[in-house]
Amino acid sequence: MRNLNYKLTQLCRRNRDGSYATQADRERILEHIANQLLDLGYRDMHATSLKPKHVEALVEHWKWESLSAGTIKNRISALRWWAEKIGKQNVIAKDNAHYGIADRQHVSNVTKARELTGADLEKVSDPYTSMSLKLQAAFGLRRAESIKIQPAWADRGDRLVLRASWCKGGRAREIPIRTDVQRQRLEEAKAFVGESSLIPRDSRYVDQLRRFEYQCTKADIHHVHGHRHAYAQARYRELTGWDAPAAGGPSSRALTPARKNADREARLTISQELGHEREQVTAIYLGR
């Protein structure tokens, strides 16, 4: 897929038609899309290879990831730009409603946290998927991270180290190991796979990703991104001493100056642990 990444980068640079920020954002989104197409099993693609099946697969994948309507619309906008530049405007439907995408939803103080229960895990027959779900809930990992992770390598005693190649945007990060549950889950994962990742030795990442999706759907485990929301809200409570607005705690407007400082510091910490660059993103998980 490096070839498609390169071709799309060249396409962007030949067709500069906006501000630098817009161009940089578009290039970043298209690079991410190229990597996701590879993860979904589409190999040897070129810039002119875009077809309706690729768009449908991407949108379904994004919906399965529980991405916001705004994020999906931004990505479709980048796809439309791509299709236009290669003369294939008809590859993408003109109306986002064709893909069943809801209107944008602004940040609200309504929790999207999802707790992983023993009843959930009993329905999962694949032990790799089960272990990935446990690590998601314990450390707030993204789905790809929970599949690609090599638990023995990542365990540094007091922290979990994630390689750049496992993480969104190629941004390596560290997550503190603070609780007995985290240590228990990590030891369980290490005992299960040894020095390997949570991808079976006879499988590729895309194979295990599809197995994960199938297993979760079969077990009626939806919106697994909610495990990250639960992690963020639990971490906020630990760092501040009170619940996040999305979990029924006070809104930012109701905080005293001292509490506002504590709120900001907590959000910065949580943003880093979740692998985001901006504190503002935490409003999605914590409310405001």
N, C-alpha and C positions, 0 to 999 in steps of 0.2 A: 504493500500500500504506500510505501515511500514514493513510488512513481506517481500515484494519484496526488499525494500531498504536494509534490514538486510541481506537477502540472497545474494544480489549482492555485498555488502560490504565483506561478508565472501568469496565470489568467488574471488574478487580482492586480498584479503589477502592470499589466498591459492595459487594464481598464480602470484606471483611477478616476472615479467620478463622484467623489465626496470628500469630506474633511478627512484629515489624517486619522482621527479617532475612529471614524466610521469605517475607513479602509482597514485599519488594524483589527477592529472588532470582527469585520467580515472575514478577514484572512484567518483569524483565530478560530472562528466558528466553523469555517470550511475545513480547516485542518482537523478539528475534532470530529466532524462528520466523516471525513476520509478514514480516520481511525476506527470509527464505529462501523462503517461499512465493512471494513476488514474483520472486525469482531463478529459481525453478522454473517460472515462466510463469503462475501463478495470479493474475489481476488482478481488481480490483473486488470483492474479498471483504469480507464484513461479519462481525461476531462470530458470527452465527448460521449462517454459510455452511460451517462445518466438516463435511467428509464423509470416509468411509473412504479415498477415493482420495488425499486430502490427507495423511492419516496415513501411508499406505503410501509415498507419494512422499517424505515427510520421512524416514522410517526408512531407506529404501533409500539416500537421499542421505547420511545420517549414517554408515551402514555403509560406503558408498563412501569417505567421508572418513577411515575407520579410527578413528573416535572410540571411546573406551573404552566397555565395557558399562555402567559406572556413569554416564557422561555421558548416554548414550542413555536409560537408565532415568529419570534425572532429568528429561529433556525430555519423555518420555512421561508422567511424573507430572504435569507442567504441562499437557500436552494433556488428560489425564483431568480435571483440575480445570476446564479450559475447557469440555470437553464436558458435565460435570456441571452447570455454572452455566447453560448454555443448554438444558438438558434433552435432551441427545443422548448419553447415556452409552453407547448401543449403537454409536456411531460408532467406538469404540476397543475392541479385543479385551481381555477381562478378564485374559488371561494373556500376559505378554511373550514366552513361548515361541512364540506365534502368529507373531511377527515374526522368529523365529530369532535372538533376542538371547541371548548367552551370559551365564553368571553373572558377577558383578563380579570383576575381577582386581585385586588390590592391587599396589602398586609392587614390581617385582622387578628384580634386577640381571641382566636378560637384554636384550640389545640389540634394538631394533627399527629400527636405522639401515638405510637403503637407499641404496646408491651408484647414481648415474645413470651408465650406461656408454654408450660409443659404439654398442654393439650395440643398446641400448634405442632410441637416437635414430634409428638406421637403419630401425626399424620404424614410425616415426611419419611419416606423409605430409603432415600439416598443419604448415606452417612456424611458425604462431603457437603451436600447442601445443608444438612442439619448443623454441621460444625460451622459453616459460613454464617448461618443465621445467628448462631450463638455469639460469634465474634462481632457481628454487626451490632447486636444489642449491647454487648459489653463495652465496646470501644467506639461506637458511633461510626463504623466504617461504611463506606460506599459499597455497593454490591460487587463491583469489579475488584476492589481492594480485598474484600473478604474471600474472594475466590483465588486471586493471584498470590496472596500472602504466603510466605514461608515462615510459619510461626517460630521455629527454632532460631532462624536468622534474625527475626524481628525482635525477639525477646532480649532486652538489655538490662534486665533486673528491675530497675525502677521505671522503665519506660518502654513503649513499643515503638520501634523505628520502622517507618514505611519507606520502601524504595521509590524513587521517582517513577520508575517504570510501572509501578502498581497504581499510581495515583492519577487523578484527573489533572490534565494540564502539565503532567510531568513535574509536579511540585512535591518533593519529598517532605515528610514531616514526622514529628514525634508526638506521641500521646502518653501522658503519665499513667503508670499502673498504680492505682490508688486503693483498690478494693479487693477483698477476698474473692468476690465473684469473678473479677477480671483475671486474677491469678489462677483461679480454678479453671476457667475457660481456656486460658492460654496453655496450661499444663495438659489439659485434655486434648487440645489440638496438636500439641507437640508429640504426645504419646500416640496419637492416631496416625500422623503422617511422617514422623521422624524429621528428616532434614528437607523433605519435599514441600511443595505447595499444596493447596487444597484443590488441585486439579489432578484427577487420576493419571497415573503414569502412561496409560494407553490412550489418553484424550488430549485434545487441544483446548485452549481457553474457550473458544467459541462453542465447542461441544459441551463443556461443563456449564457455560452460561445458559445454553438452551435447556440442559437438564435441570438447572436451578429454576428457571422460569416455569418449566413443566411441573416440577415438584411443588412449587409454591402455589401454582394455579390449582393443581389437583388437591392440595391440602387446604384450599380456600384461604391462603395467606396472601392477602393483597396489600398494596401500599407499603412494601417493606422499607421504603424511605422513612416511614414513620418511626423506625427504630432509631434513626439519627435524631429525630425530633425528641424522642424520649430521652436519649443520652444528653442532648443539649439542655433540656429542661431540668433533668436531675443534677447536672453539673452546675447550672445556674443557681439552683437551690443550695448546693454545697458551697459555692463561692460567695453568695450574698447573704444567705440565711433566710431568704423568703422566696416564694414561688414566682416564676416568670409570669408576665401578663397573660400569655396564652394558656397558662395552667391555673389561672384564677388569681394570680398575684396582682399587686398594684401596678397601674400604668406608669409610664415614665413621668407623666405630668404630675402625678401624685407624690413623687419621691422628693425627699428633702435634698438639699445640695450635697450633703455627705453621702446619702444613698445613691444619688445620681453618679457620683464618682465611682462608687462600688459597682454600680450597674454597668458603667462603661468598661471598667477593668475586667469584669466578668465576661462581658461580650467579646472583648478583644481576645481573651484567653480561649473562649469557646470557638471563636472564629478560626483561630490558629489550629486548634485540635481537630476541627472538622475539615480543615484543608481549604479554607477560604482566605482571600486576601483582604477583604473589607469587613469592618465591624458591622456595617449596615445590613449585610446579608443575614446576620443573626436574627433580624426581625422576622424572617420567614419561620424560624424555629421557635422563637421565644415570644413573638408579639412585640408590641411597643406601647 
